[in-house]
Amino acid sequence: MRKIYTTRRKLLPGPLSSRAGRIASAAQISATRREDREYPLALRLRYRVYRGENLVSAGEGQTVAISLKSVLFTGRLESLERGLSAELFIDWPALRDNQSPIQLYIAGQVASSAGDRVLVRTRFQDFRVGRGHCAYARS
């Protein structure tokens, strides 16, 4: 029995006649990665959206899903243009040393917007301790 080795490809189970299995397509791998890394979290957030240096929209909302590359959230806002800059301040559900609140700060761009839902593509993310110093400070 001959073994077949592949690099950077996943093997999927195939028909009985194919002992090595069939190689997954790039679309299947991409879909699997996308599904594995998206977390449905409902966390309170504050957002600000800018066109250049001008504030377009600001308010509070709630996350729907978070992944390594994007955040989907809802809020009371009008439809936003794609490409606008966005800052998100997400209240993380843990305390540092059981005392200090933690925020997840995300800077990114609006990827899409429909109704009260906005998808932001992440450019920068950072966990920050304490609410007061970063809640409305522009970095």
N, CA, C and O atoms as a GROMACS GRO file, in nm:
protein
  556
    1MET      N    1   0.084  -0.117   0.000
    1MET     CA    2   0.000   0.000   0.000
    1MET      C    3   0.089   0.124   0.000
    1MET      O    4   0.177   0.137   0.085
    2ARG      N    5   0.067   0.212  -0.093
    2ARG     CA    6   0.147   0.331  -0.109
    2ARG      C    7   0.082   0.449  -0.036
    2ARG      O    8  -0.040   0.468  -0.046
    3LYS      N    9   0.162   0.528   0.037
    3LYS     CA   10   0.110   0.646   0.105
    3LYS      C   11   0.133   0.769   0.020
    3LYS      O   12   0.238   0.783  -0.044
    4ILE      N   13   0.036   0.857   0.019
    4ILE     CA   14   0.047   0.981  -0.057
    4ILE      C   15   0.053   1.095   0.044
    4ILE      O   16  -0.034   1.108   0.130
    5TYR      N   17   0.154   1.178   0.032
    5TYR     CA   18   0.169   1.291   0.122
    5TYR      C   19   0.141   1.420   0.045
    5TYR      O   20   0.184   1.436  -0.069
    6THR      N   21   0.071   1.507   0.106
    6THR     CA   22   0.045   1.638   0.045
    6THR      C   23   0.087   1.746   0.142
    6THR      O   24   0.089   1.725   0.264
    7THR      N   25   0.119   1.860   0.088
    7THR     CA   26   0.155   1.972   0.174
    7THR      C   27   0.046   2.078   0.164
    7THR      O   28  -0.002   2.109   0.055
    8ARG      N   29   0.010   2.132   0.277
    8ARG     CA   30  -0.090   2.240   0.287
    8ARG      C   31  -0.225   2.206   0.226
    8ARG      O   32  -0.294   2.296   0.179
    9ARG      N   33  -0.262   2.083   0.224
    9ARG     CA   34  -0.394   2.044   0.176
    9ARG      C   35  -0.454   1.943   0.271
    9ARG      O   36  -0.384   1.860   0.328
   10LYS      N   37  -0.583   1.952   0.289
   10LYS     CA   38  -0.653   1.856   0.375
   10LYS      C   39  -0.703   1.741   0.289
   10LYS      O   40  -0.739   1.759   0.173
   11LEU      N   41  -0.705   1.623   0.347
   11LEU     CA   42  -0.760   1.508   0.278
   11LEU      C   43  -0.902   1.483   0.325
   11LEU      O   44  -0.930   1.486   0.445
   12LEU      N   45  -0.989   1.460   0.232
   12LEU     CA   46  -1.127   1.428   0.264
   12LEU      C   47  -1.151   1.281   0.233
   12LEU      O   48  -1.088   1.226   0.142
   13PRO      N   49  -1.241   1.217   0.307
   13PRO     CA   50  -1.270   1.077   0.275
   13PRO      C   51  -1.329   1.065   0.136
   13PRO      O   52  -1.414   1.145   0.096
   14GLY      N   53  -1.284   0.967   0.062
   14GLY     CA   54  -1.332   0.948  -0.074
   14GLY      C   55  -1.396   0.812  -0.091
   14GLY      O   56  -1.426   0.745   0.008
   15PRO      N   57  -1.418   0.772  -0.212
   15PRO     CA   58  -1.476   0.640  -0.237
   15PRO      C   59  -1.380   0.530  -0.195
   15PRO      O   60  -1.261   0.555  -0.177
   16LEU      N   61  -1.432   0.408  -0.178
   16LEU     CA   62  -1.351   0.296  -0.132
   16LEU      C   63  -1.234   0.266  -0.223
   16LEU      O   64  -1.130   0.219  -0.177
   17SER      N   65  -1.248   0.293  -0.352
   17SER     CA   66  -1.139   0.263  -0.444
   17SER      C   67  -1.021   0.358  -0.425
   17SER      O   68  -0.909   0.327  -0.468
   18SER      N   69  -1.044   0.471  -0.362
   18SER     CA   70  -0.936   0.568  -0.339
   18SER      C   71  -0.894   0.561  -0.194
   18SER      O   72  -0.962   0.616  -0.107
   19ARG      N   73  -0.784   0.493  -0.166
   19ARG     CA   74  -0.742   0.475  -0.027
   19ARG      C   75  -0.690   0.604   0.035
   19ARG      O   76  -0.703   0.622   0.156
   20ALA      N   77  -0.631   0.692  -0.043
   20ALA     CA   78  -0.573   0.816   0.010
   20ALA      C   79  -0.680   0.923   0.032
   20ALA      O   80  -0.654   1.021   0.102
   21GLY      N   81  -0.795   0.906  -0.026
   21GLY     CA   82  -0.898   1.009  -0.014
   21GLY      C   83  -0.881   1.111  -0.125
   21GLY      O   84  -0.785   1.105  -0.202
   22ARG      N   85  -0.973   1.205  -0.132
   22ARG     CA   86  -0.960   1.308  -0.234
   22ARG      C   87  -0.918   1.438  -0.167
   22ARG      O   88  -0.945   1.460  -0.049
   23ILE      N   89  -0.852   1.523  -0.241
   23ILE     CA   90  -0.802   1.649  -0.185
   23ILE      C   91  -0.914   1.751  -0.183
   23ILE      O   92  -0.988   1.766  -0.280
   24ALA      N   93  -0.924   1.822  -0.071
   24ALA     CA   94  -1.029   1.922  -0.056
   24ALA      C   95  -1.001   2.041  -0.147
   24ALA      O   96  -0.886   2.079  -0.169
   25SER      N   97  -1.108   2.098  -0.199
   25SER     CA   98  -1.091   2.216  -0.283
   25SER      C   99  -1.062   2.337  -0.194
   25SER      O  100  -1.089   2.336  -0.074
   26ALA      N  101  -1.007   2.441  -0.255
   26ALA     CA  102  -0.974   2.563  -0.180
   26ALA      C  103  -1.101   2.624  -0.120
   26ALA      O  104  -1.096   2.678  -0.009
   27ALA      N  105  -1.212   2.615  -0.190
   27ALA     CA  106  -1.337   2.671  -0.138
   27ALA      C  107  -1.384   2.597  -0.013
   27ALA      O  108  -1.433   2.659   0.081
   28GLN      N  109  -1.368   2.464  -0.013
   28GLN     CA  110  -1.409   2.386   0.104
   28GLN      C  111  -1.322   2.418   0.224
   28GLN      O  112  -1.373   2.432   0.336
   29ILE      N  113  -1.191   2.432   0.203
   29ILE     CA  114  -1.101   2.465   0.312
   29ILE      C  115  -1.131   2.604   0.364
   29ILE      O  116  -1.135   2.625   0.486
   30SER      N  117  -1.152   2.699   0.274
   30SER     CA  118  -1.182   2.836   0.313
   30SER      C  119  -1.311   2.842   0.393
   30SER      O  120  -1.318   2.912   0.495
   31ALA      N  121  -1.414   2.770   0.349
   31ALA     CA  122  -1.541   2.769   0.421
   31ALA      C  123  -1.524   2.709   0.560
   31ALA      O  124  -1.582   2.758   0.657
   32THR      N  125  -1.445   2.602   0.570
   32THR     CA  126  -1.421   2.539   0.700
   32THR      C  127  -1.350   2.635   0.794
   32THR      O  128  -1.387   2.647   0.911
   33ARG      N  129  -1.248   2.702   0.744
   33ARG     CA  130  -1.175   2.798   0.827
   33ARG      C  131  -1.266   2.910   0.875
   33ARG      O  132  -1.260   2.951   0.991
   34ARG      N  133  -1.351   2.959   0.783
   34ARG     CA  134  -1.442   3.067   0.819
   34ARG      C  135  -1.538   3.022   0.929
   34ARG      O  136  -1.560   3.096   1.025
   35GLU      N  137  -1.594   2.904   0.916
   35GLU     CA  138  -1.689   2.854   1.015
   35GLU      C  139  -1.622   2.828   1.150
   35GLU      O  140  -1.682   2.854   1.255
   36ASP      N  141  -1.500   2.777   1.148
   36ASP     CA  142  -1.432   2.743   1.272
   36ASP      C  143  -1.395   2.865   1.354
   36ASP      O  144  -1.384   2.855   1.477
   37ARG      N  145  -1.375   2.978   1.292
   37ARG     CA  146  -1.322   3.093   1.363
   37ARG      C  147  -1.424   3.202   1.392
   37ARG      O  148  -1.387   3.306   1.445
   38GLU      N  149  -1.548   3.183   1.362
   38GLU     CA  150  -1.650   3.282   1.391
   38GLU      C  151  -1.722   3.242   1.518
   38GLU      O  152  -1.772   3.130   1.531
   39TYR      N  153  -1.727   3.336   1.613
   39TYR     CA  154  -1.787   3.307   1.742
   39TYR      C  155  -1.911   3.392   1.763
   39TYR      O  156  -1.902   3.515   1.761
   40PRO      N  157  -2.026   3.330   1.783
   40PRO     CA  158  -2.149   3.406   1.807
   40PRO      C  159  -2.150   3.458   1.951
   40PRO      O  160  -2.189   3.386   2.043
   41LEU      N  161  -2.108   3.582   1.969
   41LEU     CA  162  -2.104   3.645   2.102
   41LEU      C  163  -2.192   3.768   2.103
   41LEU      O  164  -2.185   3.852   2.012
   42ALA      N  165  -2.274   3.780   2.205
   42ALA     CA  166  -2.358   3.898   2.222
   42ALA      C  167  -2.298   3.981   2.335
   42ALA      O  168  -2.326   3.958   2.453
   43LEU      N  169  -2.214   4.079   2.297
   43LEU     CA  170  -2.146   4.163   2.395
   43LEU      C  171  -2.179   4.310   2.368
   43LEU      O  172  -2.197   4.350   2.253
   44ARG      N  173  -2.188   4.388   2.474
   44ARG     CA  174  -2.216   4.530   2.463
   44ARG      C  175  -2.096   4.601   2.400
   44ARG      O  176  -1.981   4.568   2.430
   45LEU      N  177  -2.124   4.698   2.313
   45LEU     CA  178  -2.014   4.773   2.253
   45LEU      C  179  -2.054   4.918   2.231
   45LEU      O  180  -2.172   4.953   2.227
   46ARG      N  181  -1.952   5.001   2.216
   46ARG     CA  182  -1.967   5.139   2.173
   46ARG      C  183  -1.892   5.151   2.041
   46ARG      O  184  -1.786   5.091   2.024
   47TYR      N  185  -1.946   5.229   1.948
   47TYR     CA  186  -1.883   5.241   1.818
   47TYR      C  187  -1.877   5.387   1.776
   47TYR      O  188  -1.957   5.470   1.818
   48ARG      N  189  -1.779   5.415   1.691
   48ARG     CA  190  -1.767   5.544   1.624
   48ARG      C  191  -1.725   5.517   1.481
   48ARG      O  192  -1.638   5.434   1.455
   49VAL      N  193  -1.787   5.588   1.388
   49VAL     CA  194  -1.758   5.570   1.246
   49VAL      C  195  -1.717   5.705   1.190
   49VAL      O  196  -1.782   5.807   1.215
   50TYR      N  197  -1.607   5.705   1.113
   50TYR     CA  198  -1.549   5.828   1.060
   50TYR      C  199  -1.538   5.825   0.908
   50TYR      O  200  -1.518   5.720   0.848
   51ARG      N  201  -1.553   5.943   0.848
   51ARG     CA  202  -1.517   5.966   0.708
   51ARG      C  203  -1.399   6.061   0.713
   51ARG      O  204  -1.415   6.181   0.733
   52GLY      N  205  -1.280   6.006   0.696
   52GLY     CA  206  -1.159   6.086   0.717
   52GLY      C  207  -1.147   6.119   0.865
   52GLY      O  208  -1.140   6.028   0.948
   53GLU      N  209  -1.144   6.247   0.899
   53GLU     CA  210  -1.139   6.290   1.039
   53GLU      C  211  -1.276   6.328   1.094
   53GLU      O  212  -1.289   6.357   1.213
   54ASN      N  213  -1.380   6.326   1.009
   54ASN     CA  214  -1.515   6.369   1.049
   54ASN      C  215  -1.597   6.253   1.104
   54ASN      O  216  -1.608   6.148   1.041
   55LEU      N  217  -1.654   6.273   1.222
   55LEU     CA  218  -1.740   6.172   1.284
   55LEU      C  219  -1.871   6.163   1.208
   55LEU      O  220  -1.941   6.263   1.192
   56VAL      N  221  -1.904   6.044   1.160
   56VAL     CA  222  -2.026   6.020   1.084
   56VAL      C  223  -2.137   5.966   1.174
   56VAL      O  224  -2.253   6.007   1.164
   57SER      N  225  -2.100   5.873   1.263
   57SER     CA  226  -2.198   5.809   1.349
   57SER      C  227  -2.130   5.759   1.476
   57SER      O  228  -2.014   5.718   1.474
   58ALA      N  229  -2.204   5.762   1.586
   58ALA     CA  230  -2.153   5.709   1.714
   58ALA      C  231  -2.271   5.658   1.794
   58ALA      O  232  -2.383   5.708   1.781
   59GLY      N  233  -2.246   5.559   1.877
   59GLY     CA  234  -2.354   5.507   1.960
   59GLY      C  235  -2.316   5.378   2.028
   59GLY      O  236  -2.199   5.342   2.038
   60GLU      N  237  -2.420   5.308   2.074
   60GLU     CA  238  -2.401   5.180   2.141
   60GLU      C  239  -2.472   5.071   2.063
   60GLU      O  240  -2.566   5.098   1.988
   61GLY      N  241  -2.426   4.949   2.080
   61GLY     CA  242  -2.486   4.836   2.012
   61GLY      C  243  -2.449   4.706   2.079
   61GLY      O  244  -2.409   4.703   2.195
   62GLN      N  245  -2.461   4.600   2.003
   62GLN     CA  246  -2.431   4.467   2.055
   62GLN      C  247  -2.370   4.384   1.943
   62GLN      O  248  -2.415   4.388   1.828
   63THR      N  249  -2.265   4.307   1.978
   63THR     CA  250  -2.204   4.220   1.879
   63THR      C  251  -2.298   4.104   1.847
   63THR      O  252  -2.376   4.060   1.932
   64VAL      N  253  -2.288   4.056   1.725
   64VAL     CA  254  -2.362   3.937   1.682
   64VAL      C  255  -2.264   3.822   1.668
   64VAL      O  256  -2.290   3.710   1.711
   65ALA      N  257  -2.148   3.851   1.606
   65ALA     CA  258  -2.045   3.750   1.585
   65ALA      C  259  -1.909   3.818   1.576
   65ALA      O  260  -1.897   3.930   1.524
   66ILE      N  261  -1.807   3.749   1.627
   66ILE     CA  262  -1.671   3.800   1.623
   66ILE      C  263  -1.581   3.692   1.564
   66ILE      O  264  -1.591   3.575   1.600
   67SER      N  265  -1.493   3.733   1.472
   67SER     CA  266  -1.391   3.642   1.420
   67SER      C  267  -1.257   3.714   1.425
   67SER      O  268  -1.250   3.829   1.469
   68LEU      N  269  -1.152   3.648   1.381
   68LEU     CA  270  -1.020   3.710   1.383
   68LEU      C  271  -1.012   3.829   1.289
   68LEU      O  272  -0.934   3.922   1.312
   69LYS      N  273  -1.091   3.829   1.184
   69LYS     CA  274  -1.080   3.933   1.082
   69LYS      C  275  -1.198   4.028   1.075
   69LYS      O  276  -1.192   4.125   1.000
   70SER      N  277  -1.305   4.002   1.149
   70SER     CA  278  -1.422   4.089   1.138
   70SER      C  279  -1.511   4.082   1.261
   70SER      O  280  -1.502   3.990   1.342
   71VAL      N  281  -1.598   4.184   1.272
   71VAL     CA  282  -1.698   4.190   1.378
   71VAL      C  283  -1.831   4.228   1.314
   71VAL      O  284  -1.838   4.327   1.240
   72LEU      N  285  -1.934   4.152   1.340
   72LEU     CA  286  -2.069   4.185   1.297
   72LEU      C  287  -2.143   4.235   1.419
   72LEU      O  288  -2.147   4.168   1.522
   73PHE      N  289  -2.204   4.355   1.409
   73PHE     CA  290  -2.277   4.409   1.523
   73PHE      C  291  -2.404   4.480   1.480
   73PHE      O  292  -2.421   4.515   1.363
   74THR      N  293  -2.492   4.501   1.576
   74THR     CA  294  -2.616   4.574   1.553
   74THR      C  295  -2.616   4.700   1.639
   74THR      O  296  -2.550   4.706   1.743
   75GLY      N  297  -2.690   4.798   1.594
   75GLY     CA  298  -2.702   4.922   1.670
   75GLY      C  299  -2.806   5.012   1.605
   75GLY      O  300  -2.857   4.982   1.497
   76ARG      N  301  -2.836   5.120   1.670
   76ARG     CA  302  -2.930   5.216   1.613
   76ARG      C  303  -2.853   5.311   1.523
   76ARG      O  304  -2.806   5.416   1.566
   77LEU      N  305  -2.840   5.272   1.398
   77LEU     CA  306  -2.765   5.354   1.305
   77LEU      C  307  -2.824   5.341   1.166
   77LEU      O  308  -2.892   5.244   1.133
   78GLU      N  309  -2.795   5.442   1.086
   78GLU     CA  310  -2.839   5.440   0.947
   78GLU      C  311  -2.742   5.354   0.866
   78GLU      O  312  -2.636   5.316   0.915
   79SER      N  313  -2.779   5.326   0.745
   79SER     CA  314  -2.692   5.247   0.659
   79SER      C  315  -2.561   5.323   0.636
   79SER      O  316  -2.562   5.442   0.607
   80LEU      N  317  -2.450   5.254   0.649
   80LEU     CA  318  -2.318   5.316   0.637
   80LEU      C  319  -2.250   5.276   0.506
   80LEU      O  320  -2.270   5.165   0.456
   81GLU      N  321  -2.170   5.368   0.452
   81GLU     CA  322  -2.097   5.339   0.329
   81GLU      C  323  -1.983   5.242   0.355
   81GLU      O  324  -1.923   5.240   0.463
   82ARG      N  325  -1.956   5.162   0.256
   82ARG     CA  326  -1.842   5.071   0.264
   82ARG      C  327  -1.714   5.153   0.259
   82ARG      O  328  -1.704   5.250   0.184
   83GLY      N  329  -1.614   5.114   0.341
   83GLY     CA  330  -1.485   5.180   0.340
   83GLY      C  331  -1.466   5.285   0.447
   83GLY      O  332  -1.355   5.334   0.466
   84LEU      N  333  -1.573   5.322   0.520
   84LEU     CA  334  -1.558   5.419   0.628
   84LEU      C  335  -1.476   5.358   0.742
   84LEU      O  336  -1.482   5.237   0.765
   85SER      N  337  -1.401   5.441   0.813
   85SER     CA  338  -1.323   5.393   0.928
   85SER      C  339  -1.415   5.374   1.048
   85SER      O  340  -1.510   5.450   1.068
   86ALA      N  341  -1.386   5.272   1.128
   86ALA     CA  342  -1.470   5.244   1.245
   86ALA      C  343  -1.382   5.209   1.364
   86ALA      O  344  -1.277   5.146   1.350
   87GLU      N  345  -1.427   5.251   1.482
   87GLU     CA  346  -1.365   5.212   1.608
   87GLU      C  347  -1.471   5.145   1.692
   87GLU      O  348  -1.582   5.196   1.707
   88LEU      N  349  -1.437   5.030   1.748
   88LEU     CA  350  -1.529   4.956   1.834
   88LEU      C  351  -1.464   4.938   1.970
   88LEU      O  352  -1.346   4.906   1.980
   89PHE      N  353  -1.544   4.958   2.075
   89PHE     CA  354  -1.500   4.936   2.212
   89PHE      C  355  -1.594   4.831   2.271
   89PHE      O  356  -1.707   4.863   2.308
   90ILE      N  357  -1.549   4.706   2.278
   90ILE     CA  358  -1.633   4.594   2.319
   90ILE      C  359  -1.604   4.560   2.465
   90ILE      O  360  -1.488   4.537   2.501
   91ASP      N  361  -1.709   4.556   2.548
   91ASP     CA  362  -1.693   4.517   2.688
   91ASP      C  363  -1.673   4.367   2.695
   91ASP      O  364  -1.763   4.289   2.663
   92TRP      N  365  -1.553   4.325   2.736
   92TRP     CA  366  -1.519   4.184   2.740
   92TRP      C  367  -1.577   4.122   2.867
   92TRP      O  368  -1.578   4.188   2.971
   93PRO      N  369  -1.624   3.997   2.862
   93PRO     CA  370  -1.693   3.936   2.977
   93PRO      C  371  -1.599   3.877   3.083
   93PRO      O  372  -1.631   3.775   3.145
   94ALA      N  373  -1.486   3.940   3.103
   94ALA     CA  374  -1.391   3.892   3.205
   94ALA      C  375  -1.330   4.013   3.273
   94ALA      O  376  -1.326   4.123   3.217
   95LEU      N  377  -1.281   3.992   3.394
   95LEU     CA  378  -1.213   4.097   3.468
   95LEU      C  379  -1.066   4.060   3.484
   95LEU      O  380  -1.033   3.943   3.504
   96ARG      N  381  -0.979   4.159   3.477
   96ARG     CA  382  -0.838   4.133   3.505
   96ARG      C  383  -0.819   4.132   3.654
   96ARG      O  384  -0.857   4.227   3.723
   97ASP      N  385  -0.761   4.027   3.706
   97ASP     CA  386  -0.740   4.008   3.850
   97ASP      C  387  -0.870   4.017   3.928
   97ASP      O  388  -0.871   4.059   4.044
   98ASN      N  389  -0.980   3.979   3.865
   98ASN     CA  390  -1.114   3.984   3.924
   98ASN      C  391  -1.153   4.124   3.972
   98ASN      O  392  -1.238   4.136   4.060
   99GLN      N  393  -1.093   4.228   3.916
   99GLN     CA  394  -1.124   4.365   3.957
   99GLN      C  395  -1.145   4.459   3.840
   99GLN      O  396  -1.249   4.526   3.832
  100SER      N  397  -1.049   4.466   3.750
  100SER     CA  398  -1.050   4.566   3.644
  100SER      C  399  -1.120   4.516   3.519
  100SER      O  400  -1.091   4.406   3.471
  101PRO      N  401  -1.214   4.595   3.464
  101PRO     CA  402  -1.281   4.554   3.341
  101PRO      C  403  -1.184   4.555   3.222
  101PRO      O  404  -1.088   4.632   3.220
  102ILE      N  405  -1.212   4.470   3.126
  102ILE     CA  406  -1.131   4.461   3.005
  102ILE      C  407  -1.216   4.500   2.886
  102ILE      O  408  -1.333   4.461   2.876
  103GLN      N  409  -1.158   4.577   2.796
  103GLN     CA  410  -1.224   4.611   2.671
  103GLN      C  411  -1.142   4.559   2.555
  103GLN      O  412  -1.019   4.558   2.559
  104LEU      N  413  -1.211   4.515   2.452
  104LEU     CA  414  -1.147   4.481   2.327
  104LEU      C  415  -1.165   4.601   2.235
  104LEU      O  416  -1.277   4.636   2.199
  105TYR      N  417  -1.054   4.665   2.199
  105TYR     CA  418  -1.056   4.780   2.108
  105TYR      C  419  -1.027   4.729   1.968
  105TYR      O  420  -0.929   4.657   1.946
  106ILE      N  421  -1.112   4.766   1.873
  106ILE     CA  422  -1.093   4.725   1.734
  106ILE      C  423  -1.103   4.847   1.645
  106ILE      O  424  -1.197   4.925   1.654
  107ALA      N  425  -1.004   4.862   1.558
  107ALA     CA  426  -1.009   4.965   1.454
  107ALA      C  427  -1.017   4.891   1.321
  107ALA      O  428  -0.946   4.793   1.299
  108GLY      N  429  -1.103   4.939   1.233
  108GLY     CA  430  -1.118   4.872   1.105
  108GLY      C  431  -1.197   4.955   1.007
  108GLY      O  432  -1.210   5.077   1.022
  109GLN      N  433  -1.249   4.889   0.905
  109GLN     CA  434  -1.328   4.955   0.803
  109GLN      C  435  -1.461   4.885   0.786
  109GLN      O  436  -1.472   4.763   0.802
  110VAL      N  437  -1.563   4.965   0.755
  110VAL     CA  438  -1.695   4.910   0.729
  110VAL      C  439  -1.688   4.830   0.599
  110VAL      O  440  -1.654   4.884   0.494
  111ALA      N  441  -1.719   4.701   0.607
  111ALA     CA  442  -1.718   4.614   0.490
  111ALA      C  443  -1.856   4.608   0.425
  111ALA      O  444  -1.868   4.603   0.302
  112SER      N  445  -1.960   4.610   0.508
  112SER     CA  446  -2.097   4.612   0.457
  112SER      C  447  -2.191   4.659   0.566
  112SER      O  448  -2.159   4.653   0.685
  113SER      N  449  -2.307   4.705   0.523
  113SER     CA  450  -2.407   4.755   0.617
  113SER      C  451  -2.544   4.734   0.558
  113SER      O  452  -2.570   4.768   0.442
  114ALA      N  453  -2.634   4.676   0.638
  114ALA     CA  454  -2.770   4.653   0.593
  114ALA      C  455  -2.863   4.668   0.712
  114ALA      O  456  -2.853   4.593   0.809
  115GLY      N  457  -2.954   4.764   0.705
  115GLY     CA  458  -3.045   4.788   0.816
  115GLY      C  459  -2.970   4.830   0.940
  115GLY      O  460  -2.896   4.928   0.938
  116ASP      N  461  -2.988   4.755   1.048
  116ASP     CA  462  -2.919   4.790   1.173
  116ASP      C  463  -2.794   4.704   1.195
  116ASP      O  464  -2.737   4.707   1.304
  117ARG      N  465  -2.751   4.629   1.094
  117ARG     CA  466  -2.632   4.542   1.106
  117ARG      C  467  -2.516   4.599   1.026
  117ARG      O  468  -2.532   4.646   0.913
  118VAL      N  469  -2.397   4.593   1.088
  118VAL     CA  470  -2.276   4.643   1.024
  118VAL      C  471  -2.166   4.538   1.039
  118VAL      O  472  -2.148   4.481   1.146
  119LEU      N  473  -2.093   4.514   0.931
  119LEU     CA  474  -1.978   4.425   0.934
  119LEU      C  475  -1.852   4.511   0.922
  119LEU      O  476  -1.837   4.586   0.825
  120VAL      N  477  -1.763   4.499   1.020
  120VAL     CA  478  -1.638   4.574   1.022
  120VAL      C  479  -1.522   4.478   1.004
  120VAL      O  480  -1.511   4.381   1.079
  121ARG      N  481  -1.436   4.503   0.905
  121ARG     CA  482  -1.314   4.426   0.885
  121ARG      C  483  -1.206   4.483   0.976
  121ARG      O  484  -1.182   4.603   0.977
  122THR      N  485  -1.143   4.397   1.052
  122THR     CA  486  -1.046   4.438   1.153
  122THR      C  487  -0.911   4.471   1.090
  122THR      O  488  -0.857   4.394   1.010
  123ARG      N  489  -0.855   4.588   1.126
  123ARG     CA  490  -0.719   4.625   1.090
  123ARG      C  491  -0.627   4.618   1.211
  123ARG      O  492  -0.509   4.586   1.199
  124PHE      N  493  -0.683   4.649   1.329
  124PHE     CA  494  -0.605   4.652   1.453
  124PHE      C  495  -0.696   4.610   1.566
  124PHE      O  496  -0.814   4.647   1.570
  125GLN      N  497  -0.642   4.531   1.660
  125GLN     CA  498  -0.719   4.494   1.779
  125GLN      C  499  -0.627   4.489   1.899
  125GLN      O  500  -0.509   4.456   1.888
  126ASP      N  501  -0.683   4.523   2.016
  126ASP     CA  502  -0.602   4.529   2.137
  126ASP      C  503  -0.694   4.515   2.257
  126ASP      O  504  -0.802   4.575   2.262
  127PHE      N  505  -0.652   4.436   2.354
  127PHE     CA  506  -0.724   4.430   2.481
  127PHE      C  507  -0.671   4.540   2.570
  127PHE      O  508  -0.550   4.557   2.584
  128ARG      N  509  -0.762   4.616   2.630
  128ARG     CA  510  -0.724   4.727   2.716
  128ARG      C  511  -0.791   4.710   2.852
  128ARG      O  512  -0.906   4.667   2.861
  129VAL      N  513  -0.718   4.743   2.955
  129VAL     CA  514  -0.769   4.728   3.091
  129VAL      C  515  -0.828   4.860   3.137
  129VAL      O  516  -0.766   4.965   3.119
  130GLY      N  517  -0.945   4.855   3.196
  130GLY     CA  518  -1.012   4.975   3.246
  130GLY      C  519  -1.098   5.039   3.140
  130GLY      O  520  -1.062   5.039   3.022
  131ARG      N  521  -1.209   5.094   3.180
  131ARG     CA  522  -1.303   5.154   3.086
  131ARG      C  523  -1.272   5.300   3.060
  131ARG      O  524  -1.281   5.345   2.946
  132GLY      N  525  -1.237   5.373   3.163
  132GLY     CA  526  -1.227   5.517   3.153
  132GLY      C  527  -1.124   5.569   3.054
  132GLY      O  528  -1.152   5.666   2.983
  133HIS      N  529  -1.007   5.510   3.048
  133HIS     CA  530  -0.900   5.567   2.967
  133HIS      C  531  -0.917   5.547   2.818
  133HIS      O  532  -0.855   5.619   2.740
  134CYS      N  533  -1.001   5.451   2.776
  134CYS     CA  534  -1.006   5.426   2.632
  134CYS      C  535  -1.147   5.429   2.574
  134CYS      O  536  -1.162   5.414   2.453
  135ALA      N  537  -1.249   5.448   2.655
  135ALA     CA  538  -1.385   5.437   2.603
  135ALA      C  539  -1.414   5.538   2.493
  135ALA      O  540  -1.480   5.504   2.395
  136TYR      N  541  -1.366   5.659   2.505
  136TYR     CA  542  -1.392   5.757   2.401
  136TYR      C  543  -1.267   5.832   2.357
  136TYR      O  544  -1.277   5.941   2.300
  137ALA      N  545  -1.152   5.774   2.381
  137ALA     CA  546  -1.026   5.835   2.337
  137ALA      C  547  -0.992   5.782   2.199
  137ALA      O  548  -0.998   5.661   2.177
  138ARG      N  549  -0.957   5.869   2.107
  138ARG     CA  550  -0.922   5.825   1.972
  138ARG      C  551  -0.775   5.789   1.969
  138ARG      O  552  -0.691   5.870   2.008
  139SER      N  553  -0.743   5.668   1.923
  139SER     CA  554  -0.602   5.624   1.916
  139SER      C  555  -0.549   5.643   1.777
  139SER      O  556  -0.432   5.612   1.752
   0.00000   0.00000   0.00000
